[in-house]
Amino acid sequence: MAGLATATVLTVTASGCVTVHGEREVVPSATRAEAARALTAFTDAYNKADKAYDPALDADRVTGAFGATTQAGFSARHVTSPGGNARYSPLELTGAAYTIPRQAGWPRWFVADTDSNRDQDDQGPGDTRWLLLFIRTGPQQGWKLAYLSILGVKDVPAFAKDKDGWAQPVRADDPSLALAPKDLSTSYASYLQSGKPAVFADGGHTSGWREARQKNAVRSGRVSQFVDQPLNEGDFALLGRMNATLRFLMWGTLPLGALAGGAVAEASGARAALWICAIGFLVVPLPLLLSSLRRMRDLPETAHPETAHPETAHPEDDERQDAAPGHGESVPVA
């Protein structure tokens, strides 16, 4: 648990000052004005980084899976476009509604449900809402965007609030839900592999993924296998790191390949360069074909430490919410 320093909130009362310890008292994770400032600060920083393809310009405003992916993307694009983003168009996030829970301790989180200028505002399939999860790890730290989920306007879930308008959490083992939140990751990984348990509604990230996998599993010259494992620890950063690594390897090596191809073509001619390229494609898979990986059908078992299962916000009523891995509370991915 990050940031165990005492956070005090001074409230002036008729009898004097009362000190509230933020690490022990259950208080709103942020005010709505504070959440609005965090959203504006992120948008401004992101636009600067996107315009210059410079990850340093928004490094203090992003974290987690979103931060890992976008930071790697900016780094790779800066290699191919050192002058910046020639097609830059500033991101605009408007019409924000905030889902803010009451929490004790750190980290803290809130979700901003916004409209962006990257969609079509026609109530059709291209009309979307952006759900942005912000996390703050301690009293001396700032708010950072950790996760983004883009949903159709009609697909955004609603979540229960208490009488004061704060997000209402439920227990991680709540039996009233279709699936206990503490079992979500394990059950989702099992569903993607076998279709069971059949508790997930049809959609792009459930039945759609399974259908696409089955359709593309065996193609000419290629067999695809999928290994789905539950994420039992961390803040969903593993997916971000893997995606970021793939993007960096693919985009970051493009200039090197272009230089090498140009040098070969200049020295030996275009025909020779094409033959070298073709031979290279044949040689690349040889280490895998000659290794034991070709005969491997299952990954080695990995021991995972037991972790406490957090609580989750209940999907009812007005305000919206998505994944929120916080201290003692979280919200499963929609």
N, C-alpha and C positions, 0 to 999 in steps of 0.2 A: 504494500500500500504506500503510494507516494504521497509525500507532503504531510508529515504528522505534526508540523508546527501549529501552535495554537492560533486560531483566527478568532478575533474578538469583534463583536458588534456592539457598539454603544448606543443604547436607546434612552433618550431623555424622557423621564417620567416626572410626574408631579412631585415625587419625593426625592428625585436625584437621578443618578446614572446607574443603569443596570448592565452588567457585563454578561454577554451570552457567548459561550464557547462554541464556535462553529464546528469543532470536531466531535462534540458530544450532543449538542442540541439539534433537534430536527427542525430545519429551517428551509425556506425555498432556496434552491441551488443558485438562483439568480433573480434579479428583478427583471421585469419586461423591458425596462429602459436599458439595462445592462446587456440583455440578450440582443436588443436591436443594435447597440454599439458594436458588439462582437461580430454580428453579421455584416455590418458596414465595413468594419476593419478588415475582415477576411476578403470581402469583395474588392476593396481597394488594393490590397496587397496582391491578390490573385491576378487582377488585371495588369498590374505592373510587371509581374513575373511572366505572364502570358505574352505581353507585348515585347519584352526583351528576351524571352526564352532564358531567363535567369532565375534558377530555383532559389537563390539566396534572397530574392526580394519578397518571397512569402513564406520562407522557412519557419518564421516564428508565428505563423498563423495556421499551420497545417500539421497533422500528425497521423498516426495509425495507417490504415490501408489507403485512405485517400491521399495522405501526404506522401507515402512511399511511391505510389503510382504516378502522381502528377510531378513529383520532384524528379523522378527518373525520366519522365517524358520531356520535361523542360531541358534536362541535361543533354539528352540524346538529340533533341531538335536544335539545340545551340551548336552542336557539332556540325550539323548539316546546314544550318542557317545562322551563322554567327552574327549576322546583322539584325537578327530579331524576327518577329512574326510579320511577314509581309501582308498577310491577310487578317491582321488583328481586328477584332471587333469586341469592344468591351462587354463583359458580362453584366447583366442587370438583374437583380433579384428584388422583386416587389411583392406587395400584398402579403407580407409575412404574418403568420399566426404562430405563436410560441407555445410549446408544451413544456412546462417547467415543473419538476417534482419537488416535494419536500424531502430533504436528505440530511443525514448526519455523516460527517467525515468527508474524506477525499478519496478518489477524484469525484468531481461533480459533473453533471451533464444537463443539457437541455436540447430540444429539437426545434428547428425552425422549418415551418412548412411554407414554401414560397413559390411564386410564379417566376419564370425566367423568360428572357427574350430569345431563348433557343427553341421555342416551340410555336405552335399555331393556336391562337386563342379563339377556337371555334367550337369548343365542346366536343370535337371529334377525336379520333384515335391519336391524332398528333398533338393534342392539347394535354400538357403534363404539369405536374407539380414536383418541385424538388424538395426532398426531405433531408435536411442537413443536421447531422449530429455533432454538437460541440462538446468538448471535454476540457475541464480545467483541473489540473492535478494537484494544486496546492494554493494556499492563500497568496503566495508571492508570484504565482504563475498566471499567464494570460489565457484567454479562451482560444482553443484551436479546433479547427474542423477535422474530424477523424473519419467520418463516413458520409457517403452520399447515396441516396436511393431516389431514382426517378420513376414516378408512377403516373398512370393516367389519372386525369382529374376525377373520374368516377371510381377509381381503385384505391384512393387514399383512405386508410382506415380512420375511424374516430375512436377516441379514448376517453374514459371516464375521468371526471374531475370532482374534487370535493366541493363543499359549499363555498369555499373561498376562490375557486377557479384553478387550483393547483392539480397537477396530474395525480391520479389516485393509483398507488401501487397495489399489487396483489402478491401473494406468496408464490414462490417458484414451484411449489407442488400443488397449486390450486386445482382441485378435482373438477371444478366447473368448466374448465377449458377443454377443448378438443384434444389438446396435448399439453402436458405439464411443461412449462418453460424450461425446467431443468433438464428435460429429456429432448429438447428441440434439436440440438446439434447431432446427437447420436441417431435420433429417429430420421432426421433429414438425410444423413449420409446413407442410412439403410434404405430409405425410400428411393434414392437415386440409383442404388445398385439393384434392388429387387422389386421396387414398387410397393413395398410394405414397410411400415404400417400405412394403410390407405386413409390417412387423415388429412392429407394436404389437398387443397382445392386445385383444380386444373388451372394452369397458367404458364407463362413463359419460363418461369424458374422451377416448375415442378413437372407436370406432364409434358410440357414443351421441350424441356431439356432431355427427358428420357426418349421422346420420339426422335429428336435430332440425333441423339447418340446412336440409337438403333439404326437409323437411316444411313449414318456415315461411318458406322463401325468397320465395315469391310468395303474398301474401295480398291480400284485397280492399283496394285502394287503397294497397298498400305493397309495395315490392320491397326485400329485404335482401341486401346484398352483404358478404362477409367478406374481409378482407385480413389474412392471417397472415404475420408476419415473425419471423424468429429473433431472440432476444435475445443479442447477441454481446458485450455489455458491461454493467457495473453489477451490482447484486445483486438483480435481479428487481424493482427499485423502480418501473419504468415502469408495470407493470400495476397496482400499488397506487395510484400517483398518478392514473392515469386513472380507476380505479374510485372513488377518493376524491373526485375532482372531480365526477363524475356524481352521486354521492350528495349532495354538498353543494349542487349546483345544484338537484336535485330537492326535497330536504327543506328546504333553507335558504330557498327562495322561497315555500314554502307559507303562512307567516304573512303575507307581503306580498300574495299573491293573495287570501287571506281578507279582509284589511283593505280591499283595493281593491274586491272584490265586495260587501262589506257597505256601503261608502260609496256605490257606484253604486245598489244596491238601495234604500238609504235615501233617496237624492235623486230617483231616477227610477222606482222600482218594480221588482218582481221580473221582470216581463215584459221591460222594457228591459234589465235586467242580463243576462238570458239571451240576448237578441239580440246584445248587445255581445260576450258570450262566444263565441257562434257565429261572428260576423264575425272575431273575433280568431283563432280556429282556422284560418279560411280565409286570413288575411293572413300568418300566421307563416311558411308555406313559400314565400311569393313570392320572397324574396331568393335562396333556393336554386334555385328553378325558373328564375330569370332569370340565374343565374350560369353560368360554364363548368363548375361542378362536376357539373351534370346530365348533361353529355356526356362526363365523364371516366370512363374504364374502367380505367385503371391509375394507381397512385400514382407520382410522380416518383421516379427512382432516388436513393437516399441512400447516400453513401459511408460505410462503416463501417471504422474502423481495425482492423488485424489485432490480435488478442488471443491471448495464450497460453491453451491449453486445460488446465484443472486436472485433477487425478486424481479418482477416485471410489471410494467404498466398494463392496465386492463383495457382491451380494445372495445370501448363503448363511448357513446356520446360525442362531444363536440370537437376537441382538439386532437391533432394527429401526432403519430409517433412512429419511430422505426428503431433499428438496433441501437442500444445504448448500454454498453458495458461499463457500468459505474460501480462504486463501492457499495455493496449491499443491495444494489438494484440494477436491473437491466431491462432492455426491451428486445424481444426477438425480431429478427429480420422478417419483414412482411412477405 
